[in-house]
Amino acid sequence: MAIAAVNKYAISIRLACVCLGISETCYRYQSKCNDENERIADWLLRLTQTHKRWGFGLCFDFLHNMKGYMVGIINVFIEFTGNWS
C-alpha cells in the first residue's frame, strides 16, 4: 500500500510510512526466499498432512530437534501460517 501511495500521489516514502503507520525498514524489506525456506515449507506440508493433530509447537520441535534445522521460530511460524500477524 505504501508503494502504491508513493507512486500514485507522488509523496515521499517517509510521509507514506507515517500515514500508514509502518517503518521505513518495513517499506524497504525484501524477503529472502532460499532453498532452506522451501525445504521447511515442504516439511511443514508433509507433517501437517501426516499428523493432522499437530500444532505449530510440535511441528517446530520436530524440525528443530529431529531434522536439525537451525532456523528461528519466526521463520517457521511465517511458513506455518503463511503470514506475519
Secondary structure as UniProt FT lines:
FT   HELIX           2..9
FT   HELIX           13..20
FT   HELIX           24..28
FT   HELIX           35..50
FT   TURN            52..53
FT   HELIX           56..61
FT   HELIX           62..66
FT   HELIX           73..81
//
